[in-house]
Amino acid sequence: MPQFGAPLSVQQMYNGKPYPSFYNPVADLKEYEQGILRVKPGWTPYGDKSGRMMNWQDSLITEAVKWRQANNIPSAFATPQGRGNALIIVDGNNDFVLPTGNLSVPGALQDMERITSWIYRNVHNLDHIVASIDAHLPIQIFHRLFWLMRSNAFLPDPMQMVNLADLNSSFVPMYRPDWDQDWVQHYIEKLGEKDAVVYLPDGTPVTIEKSLKALMIWTTHCLIGSINQALNPMLHDVLTFWSAARAKNWVPLEKGTNEWTEWYSILQADVAIASDTFTQINAKILDALMNYKHIYVCGWAKSHCVFETIKSLVWFFKHTNPAMLKRLHLVMDGMSSVGPIYDANGNLIVDFEAACQPQYEQWAKDEGINLVYTTDNGGMMLAA
């Protein structure tokens, strides 16, 4: 049963005692490393004399409200426009974060501990949180159930790349869209193009340079409703605590449900579908970010969904409000890359970390984007 202590003061948070009394990252990490998804003890007494019991999340909320009241912390809605700190957390799903996840990112669990600790230290200094949640179906263009191998008429192994030359010669789509029989070929062609036309929220077309890529057949992951698709419990707890302490909901952003396109960036699909506005640029999220002085970005994986999210932010701000680029802060110890891929003989096919890191450094050099760490500024976000 969780035991709650006295609310922490802001001064204590600055003096190296940053965590609520229920937060034990050492125990959490140890259990998660062993593949245990801990369910918090269920019930603790309410503060009145009724004898009623409250569940874990009510207990968490109660602790946060006590802390807010004891320290006179204002609602995050009170933050003046153009001030304050926003945080984007990309894809904190168990499938990416846990070592036992279906698409586990090496180092992600340790990243998660740093990020959740950092949020607890900055509850009073953080005014807006967007957290994306990867959400997929069994049959999607990047899952193996979508494809057959021509050689044996069975499913392909995951972690293979499909180029245009492979289409129908090695990999055969098991399913085809009823609205456009040529969609799969069109999709792979679009992935391989250097430039793409995207549309600003007002409909203005913009040509951007994008990453050349082949279609990757990923391990089946983040299936909707599964425990692996859920946000990691450490992250979910801190988001709940923050919402109660700042009287404002964090913003969930589910992505990836359209079966005909991949969705690396949290702000737009890899190849947009005209009939599905949800695959196009998310103006609502971007407009909200414009209201904050500092925008921090972290998540998983650095080489894929975080990378493409930053690319979306860069091209959007460059064409709408270039001054926003200097407000971006990429939390480098709060993200890790997908591990390298080797062939059957042990030869390196691709090193994702080596491939993406130079672009992060280039963004800092060319666009003035800030590369930061959770330990900077004494572990505190910049003053708003």
C-alpha positions as CSV (number, residue, x, y, z in Angstrom):
1,M,0.0,0.0,0.0
2,P,1.5,3.4,-1.0
3,Q,2.4,5.6,1.9
4,F,2.3,9.3,1.3
5,G,4.4,11.8,3.2
6,A,4.2,15.6,3.7
7,P,4.0,17.6,0.4
8,L,7.3,18.7,-0.9
9,S,8.0,22.4,-1.0
10,V,9.4,24.3,-4.0
11,Q,12.5,25.0,-1.9
12,Q,13.0,21.3,-1.2
13,M,12.7,20.6,-4.9
14,Y,15.6,23.0,-5.5
15,N,17.7,21.4,-2.7
16,G,18.0,18.0,-4.2
17,K,14.8,16.4,-2.8
18,P,12.8,16.5,-5.9
19,Y,10.5,13.5,-5.8
20,P,7.1,12.9,-4.3
21,S,7.2,10.4,-1.4
22,F,5.7,7.5,-3.5
23,Y,8.3,7.8,-6.3
24,N,11.1,5.2,-6.2
25,P,13.0,5.1,-9.5
26,V,15.5,2.5,-8.3
27,A,12.7,0.0,-7.5
28,D,10.9,0.9,-10.7
29,L,13.9,0.4,-12.9
30,K,14.9,-2.9,-11.3
31,E,11.4,-4.4,-11.8
32,Y,11.0,-3.0,-15.4
33,E,14.5,-4.3,-16.3
34,Q,13.2,-7.8,-15.3
35,G,10.2,-7.3,-17.5
36,I,7.8,-6.8,-14.6
37,L,5.0,-4.3,-15.3
38,R,4.2,-3.4,-11.8
39,V,0.7,-2.7,-10.8
40,K,0.7,-0.2,-7.9
41,P,-1.0,-1.4,-4.7
42,G,-4.6,-0.7,-5.1
43,W,-6.1,1.1,-2.1
44,T,-5.4,3.5,0.7
45,P,-7.7,5.3,3.1
46,Y,-9.3,8.6,2.3
47,G,-8.4,11.5,4.5
48,D,-11.9,11.6,6.1
49,K,-13.3,9.3,8.8
50,S,-15.7,7.5,6.5
51,G,-13.5,4.4,6.2
52,R,-13.7,4.5,2.4
53,M,-10.7,3.5,0.4
54,M,-9.2,5.2,-2.7
55,N,-7.3,3.7,-5.5
56,W,-3.7,4.3,-6.5
57,Q,-4.4,7.1,-9.0
58,D,-6.8,8.9,-6.6
59,S,-3.9,8.7,-4.0
60,L,-1.5,10.1,-6.6
61,I,-3.9,12.9,-7.4
62,T,-4.5,13.6,-3.7
63,E,-0.7,13.9,-3.1
64,A,-0.4,16.3,-6.0
65,V,-3.3,18.6,-4.9
66,K,-1.8,18.7,-1.3
67,W,1.5,19.8,-2.8
68,R,-0.2,22.4,-5.0
69,Q,-2.2,23.9,-2.1
70,A,0.8,23.8,0.3
71,N,2.9,25.8,-2.1
72,N,0.3,28.0,-3.7
73,I,1.1,26.7,-7.2
74,P,-1.0,28.4,-9.9
75,S,-2.9,26.5,-12.6
76,A,-0.9,26.1,-15.8
77,F,-3.7,27.9,-17.6
78,A,-2.6,31.1,-15.8
79,T,0.7,31.2,-17.7
80,P,0.9,34.3,-19.8
81,Q,0.9,33.8,-23.6
82,G,4.5,33.7,-24.9
83,R,5.9,32.6,-21.6
84,G,6.2,29.2,-19.9
85,N,7.6,25.8,-20.8
86,A,6.1,23.2,-23.0
87,L,7.3,19.5,-23.3
88,I,6.8,17.1,-26.1
89,I,7.2,13.4,-25.2
90,V,7.3,11.2,-28.2
91,D,6.0,7.6,-27.9
92,G,6.6,6.5,-24.3
93,N,4.9,3.2,-25.1
94,N,6.0,0.1,-23.1
95,D,6.9,-1.6,-26.5
96,F,9.7,1.0,-27.0
97,V,10.8,1.7,-23.4
98,L,10.9,-1.7,-21.7
99,P,13.8,-4.1,-22.4
100,T,11.1,-6.7,-23.0
101,G,9.2,-4.5,-25.4
102,N,8.5,-5.8,-28.9
103,L,10.5,-3.0,-30.4
104,S,12.7,-2.1,-27.4
105,V,15.0,0.9,-27.8
106,P,18.4,0.3,-26.1
107,G,18.8,2.8,-23.2
108,A,15.1,4.0,-23.3
109,L,14.3,2.8,-19.8
110,Q,17.2,4.8,-18.4
111,D,16.1,7.8,-20.5
112,M,12.6,7.4,-19.0
113,E,13.9,7.5,-15.5
114,R,15.8,10.7,-16.2
115,I,12.8,12.3,-17.9
116,T,10.3,11.4,-15.2
117,S,12.6,12.6,-12.5
118,W,13.2,15.9,-14.4
119,I,9.4,16.4,-14.7
120,Y,8.9,15.9,-11.0
121,R,11.6,18.5,-10.3
122,N,9.9,20.9,-12.7
123,V,6.2,20.4,-12.0
124,H,5.8,24.0,-11.0
125,N,7.9,25.2,-14.0
126,L,6.2,23.2,-16.7
127,D,3.1,24.6,-18.3
128,H,2.1,22.3,-21.2
129,I,2.7,18.6,-22.0
130,V,2.0,16.7,-25.2
131,A,2.6,13.0,-25.1
132,S,2.2,10.9,-28.2
133,I,1.1,7.3,-28.1
134,D,2.0,4.9,-31.0
135,A,-1.2,3.0,-31.8
136,H,-1.3,0.2,-34.5
137,L,-3.4,-2.6,-35.9
138,P,-2.1,-6.0,-36.8
139,I,-2.4,-5.4,-40.5
140,Q,-0.6,-2.2,-41.5
141,I,1.7,-1.4,-44.4
142,F,4.8,-1.6,-42.1
143,H,3.8,-4.8,-40.3
144,R,4.6,-8.3,-41.6
145,L,1.0,-9.4,-41.7
146,F,0.5,-7.0,-44.6
147,W,3.1,-8.9,-46.8
148,L,3.9,-12.3,-48.3
149,M,7.3,-13.5,-49.5
150,R,7.1,-14.6,-53.1
151,S,9.7,-17.3,-52.4
152,N,7.5,-19.3,-49.9
153,A,4.1,-17.5,-49.9
154,F,4.5,-16.9,-46.1
155,L,5.0,-13.9,-43.9
156,P,8.4,-12.1,-44.1
157,D,10.6,-11.9,-41.1
158,P,10.6,-8.4,-39.5
159,M,13.3,-5.8,-39.8
160,Q,13.6,-6.0,-43.6
161,M,13.4,-3.1,-46.0
162,V,11.2,-3.1,-49.1
163,N,12.5,-1.0,-52.0
164,L,10.7,-0.4,-55.2
165,A,12.8,-3.1,-56.9
166,D,11.6,-5.6,-54.3
167,L,8.0,-4.9,-54.8
168,N,6.3,-8.0,-56.3
169,S,9.6,-9.6,-57.0
170,S,10.4,-10.5,-53.4
171,F,7.6,-8.9,-51.3
172,V,4.0,-9.2,-52.4
173,P,1.3,-7.1,-50.6
174,M,-1.3,-9.5,-49.1
175,Y,-3.8,-6.6,-48.9
176,R,-4.4,-3.8,-51.3
177,P,-6.5,-0.6,-50.7
178,D,-9.9,-0.6,-52.3
179,W,-9.7,3.1,-53.2
180,D,-6.4,2.9,-55.1
181,Q,-4.9,-0.3,-56.4
182,D,-1.6,1.4,-57.1
183,W,-1.2,2.8,-53.5
184,V,1.5,0.5,-52.3
185,Q,3.8,1.3,-55.3
186,H,2.9,5.0,-54.9
187,Y,3.7,4.8,-51.2
188,I,7.2,3.3,-51.7
189,E,8.0,5.8,-54.5
190,K,7.1,8.7,-52.2
191,L,9.3,7.3,-49.4
192,G,12.2,7.3,-51.9
193,E,11.8,10.9,-53.1
194,K,14.1,13.6,-51.9
195,D,11.6,16.4,-51.9
196,A,7.9,16.4,-50.8
197,V,5.1,18.8,-51.1
198,V,3.4,19.4,-47.8
199,Y,0.6,21.8,-46.9
200,L,0.5,24.5,-44.2
201,P,-2.8,24.6,-42.2
202,D,-4.0,27.4,-44.4
203,G,-3.6,25.2,-47.5
204,T,-0.4,26.8,-48.8
205,P,1.8,24.2,-50.5
206,V,5.5,24.0,-49.4
207,T,8.2,21.9,-50.9
208,I,10.5,20.4,-48.2
209,E,13.6,18.2,-48.3
210,K,12.9,15.0,-46.5
211,S,14.7,11.8,-45.6
212,L,15.2,9.2,-48.3
213,K,14.0,5.8,-47.0
214,A,12.8,2.4,-47.9
215,L,9.7,0.8,-46.3
216,M,10.7,-1.0,-43.2
217,I,8.8,-4.1,-42.1
218,W,8.9,-3.6,-38.4
219,T,8.3,-6.2,-35.7
220,T,4.6,-6.1,-34.8
221,H,4.3,-3.5,-32.1
222,C,2.0,-1.1,-30.1
223,L,-1.1,-3.1,-30.9
224,I,-4.1,-1.0,-29.8
225,G,-5.4,-2.0,-26.3
226,S,-2.4,-4.2,-25.4
227,I,-0.3,-3.6,-22.3
228,N,2.7,-3.0,-24.5
229,Q,0.9,-0.2,-26.3
230,A,0.2,1.6,-23.0
231,L,2.4,4.4,-21.8
232,N,5.2,3.3,-19.4
233,P,3.8,3.4,-15.8
234,M,6.6,5.8,-14.7
235,L,5.5,8.3,-17.4
236,H,1.8,7.8,-16.8
237,D,2.2,8.4,-13.1
238,V,4.1,11.7,-13.6
239,L,1.6,12.9,-16.2
240,T,-1.2,12.3,-13.7
241,F,0.7,14.0,-10.9
242,W,1.5,17.0,-13.1
243,S,-2.1,17.4,-14.3
244,A,-3.4,17.4,-10.7
245,A,-0.6,19.7,-9.5
246,R,-1.1,22.2,-12.3
247,A,-4.9,21.8,-12.8
248,K,-4.5,21.1,-16.5
249,N,-4.7,17.9,-18.5
250,W,-1.7,16.7,-20.4
251,V,-2.5,16.4,-24.1
252,P,-2.6,12.8,-25.4
253,L,-1.8,12.4,-29.1
254,E,-2.5,8.9,-30.6
255,K,-0.8,8.3,-33.9
256,G,-0.5,5.5,-36.4
257,T,-4.0,4.1,-36.8
258,N,-4.3,4.4,-40.6
259,E,-3.3,1.0,-42.0
260,W,-1.9,2.4,-45.3
261,T,0.8,4.7,-44.0
262,E,3.6,4.9,-41.4
263,W,3.6,7.6,-38.8
264,Y,7.1,8.6,-37.5
265,S,6.5,12.3,-36.8
266,I,3.8,12.9,-34.2
267,L,2.6,15.8,-36.3
268,Q,2.0,14.1,-39.7
269,A,2.1,10.8,-41.4
270,D,5.1,9.8,-43.5
271,V,2.9,9.8,-46.6
272,A,-0.3,11.8,-46.2
273,I,-3.6,10.4,-47.4
274,A,-5.9,13.0,-49.0
275,S,-9.1,11.3,-47.7
276,D,-7.8,11.2,-44.1
277,T,-7.1,14.6,-42.6
278,F,-5.6,13.0,-39.5
279,T,-2.6,12.0,-41.6
280,Q,-1.9,15.6,-42.5
281,I,-0.2,18.3,-40.5
282,N,-1.6,18.7,-36.9
283,A,-2.2,22.5,-36.8
284,K,-3.9,22.3,-33.4
285,I,-0.8,21.0,-31.6
286,L,1.5,23.4,-33.5
287,D,-0.7,26.4,-32.7
288,A,-0.7,25.6,-29.0
289,L,3.1,25.3,-29.0
290,M,3.4,28.8,-30.4
291,N,2.2,30.1,-27.0
292,Y,5.3,29.0,-25.1
293,K,8.8,30.5,-24.6
294,H,10.6,27.2,-24.5
295,I,9.6,23.9,-26.1
296,Y,11.4,20.8,-24.9
297,V,11.4,17.6,-27.0
298,C,12.3,14.0,-25.8
299,G,11.2,10.5,-26.5
300,W,11.8,7.4,-28.6
301,A,13.3,6.7,-30.8
302,K,15.9,9.4,-31.4
303,S,16.6,8.0,-34.8
304,H,13.0,7.7,-36.0
305,C,9.9,9.2,-34.4
306,V,11.8,12.0,-32.5
307,F,13.9,12.7,-35.5
308,E,10.9,13.0,-37.9
309,T,8.9,15.1,-35.3
310,I,11.8,17.6,-35.1
311,K,11.9,17.7,-38.9
312,S,8.2,18.6,-38.9
313,L,8.7,21.3,-36.3
314,V,11.7,22.7,-38.3
315,W,9.9,23.0,-41.6
316,F,6.7,24.3,-40.1
317,F,8.4,27.0,-38.0
318,K,10.7,28.0,-40.8
319,H,7.7,28.7,-43.0
320,T,5.5,30.3,-40.4
321,N,7.5,31.8,-37.5
322,P,11.3,31.3,-37.8
323,A,11.9,32.8,-34.4
324,M,10.3,29.7,-32.9
325,L,13.3,27.6,-33.9
326,K,15.5,29.1,-31.1
327,R,12.8,28.1,-28.6
328,L,13.3,24.4,-29.4
329,H,15.3,22.4,-26.8
330,L,16.2,18.8,-27.7
331,V,16.7,16.8,-24.5
332,M,19.7,14.6,-25.6
333,D,19.8,12.4,-22.5
334,G,16.0,11.8,-22.8
335,M,16.1,10.0,-26.1
336,S,17.9,6.9,-27.6
337,S,18.2,5.5,-31.1
338,V,16.9,2.1,-32.4
339,G,19.8,-0.4,-32.2
340,P,21.9,-1.2,-35.3
341,I,20.7,-3.8,-37.7
342,Y,23.0,-6.7,-38.9
343,D,22.6,-9.2,-41.7
344,A,22.6,-13.0,-41.1
345,N,26.4,-13.0,-41.3
346,G,26.8,-10.3,-38.7
347,N,27.6,-7.5,-41.1
348,L,26.3,-4.1,-40.2
349,I,23.5,-3.0,-42.4
350,V,22.6,0.3,-40.7
351,D,23.7,2.2,-37.6
352,F,20.8,4.4,-36.8
353,E,22.6,6.5,-34.1
354,A,25.5,7.2,-36.4
355,A,23.1,8.2,-39.1
356,C,21.0,10.6,-37.2
357,Q,23.4,12.3,-34.7
358,P,25.0,14.6,-37.4
359,Q,21.6,16.0,-38.2
360,Y,21.0,17.0,-34.6
361,E,24.3,18.8,-34.6
362,Q,23.4,20.5,-37.9
363,W,20.1,21.7,-36.5
364,A,22.0,23.3,-33.6
365,K,24.5,24.9,-36.0
366,D,22.2,26.1,-38.8
367,E,18.8,26.8,-37.0
368,G,19.9,27.8,-33.5
369,I,18.1,24.8,-32.0
370,N,19.3,24.0,-28.5
371,L,20.8,20.6,-27.5
372,V,20.2,20.3,-23.8
373,Y,20.4,17.7,-20.9
374,T,18.2,17.1,-17.8
375,T,21.2,18.0,-15.7
376,D,21.6,21.5,-17.2
377,N,20.8,24.5,-15.0
378,G,20.9,22.4,-11.9
379,G,18.3,20.1,-13.3
380,M,15.7,22.9,-13.8
381,M,14.0,24.0,-16.9
382,L,14.8,27.6,-18.0
383,A,12.9,30.4,-16.3
384,A,9.8,31.3,-18.2
